[in-house]
């Protein structure tokens, strides 16, 4: 919390100093030149006003963090609705000796492709006492997923935490080429909406900075400066609690919403043929586009997700879903070879793609329709029955 407040305050200081220390003036010939605005000893009154303003803002942000908690402004976002459903499901499933709890996180491919309830029923019929918690959201980048996992953890009671620690907690991570290569993917899609502001939480700023510095070099950061400016603005918007004052009177308690949201086949999805079983391998990607380089931040991300559960995670599962795009197909195969010790369900294996060749099983090139999700979930269940982690210690 403290780091988040100070980080957002630092962003504000930098922005204000940049505006106060530089200005332009019109010259005689009509051109403009950059001039320095007097500060400190040159203009003590202005400097004093600046310092006073910054101190007031800092006091406001610290006080607001205690008296105006951000979650109260975002009680009815989709993230809050999924959290409410998962907490309700956890309470409805009775704990049993030797219990497993499988938490699945992901984006729209998981939301439309993995039926957590069906997966739970299939595994239980096979004698595996598991409760499946599906924390997935359409369009969710990794920062929103971080917030979703945190919302779930924050909603757990002391008895819930006791149950998690006594069970064997398995954290399931979605593997997806476009999200894995870009921690900022989709961030600018819905600026200043409750959806985006809900995860532009100052407490998440240190984690986001860690991801960004682990992924991009200075040249790449410069090329994405407009996104970084939007990030800074929205984090300050929350740090100053403008969002809280704007939304507090419209917030309602979340209506539970499942992490699995199946979609029918889209009428305008008409591929020329069946889903290809495979694609030619990509040329070897090197330099800035090399898979190891664009995914080097993933280990930091996964560690951040694990840390939310305070050491309760016993093991991890990684899974991907099939699609019609060659890049994603080749990425999954690279991932499988690059992480031989990880438990990985490759959704682009020939056996799965063969069962999903018919266009009627697809919503669009990247998402399964509800009938395709049934098949994929069956395959995932079969894989887990044969590769289930060891018994609780």
Secondary structure, DSSP 8 states (H G I E B T S, - for coil): -HHHHHHHHHHHHHHHHHHHHEEEEE-TTS-EEEEE---GGGGHHHHHHHHHHHHHHHHHHHHHHHHS-GGGG-TTSHHHHHHHHHHHHHHHS---TT-EEEEEEE-HHHHHH--HHHHHHHHHHTT--EEEEEEE-TT--HHHHHHHHHHHHHH--HHHHHHHHHSEEEEEEE--HHHHT-TTTTTTTTTTSHHHHHH--GGGHHHHHHHHHHH--HHHHHHTHHHHHHHHHHHHHHHTTHHHHHHTTT--------S-------TT---SSS--S---------GGG-HHHHTTTHHHHHHHHHHTTTT-EEEEEEE----S-HHHHHHHHHHHHHTTTS-EE-TTSHHHHHHT-SGGGEEETTEE-HHHHHHHHHHHHHHHHHS------
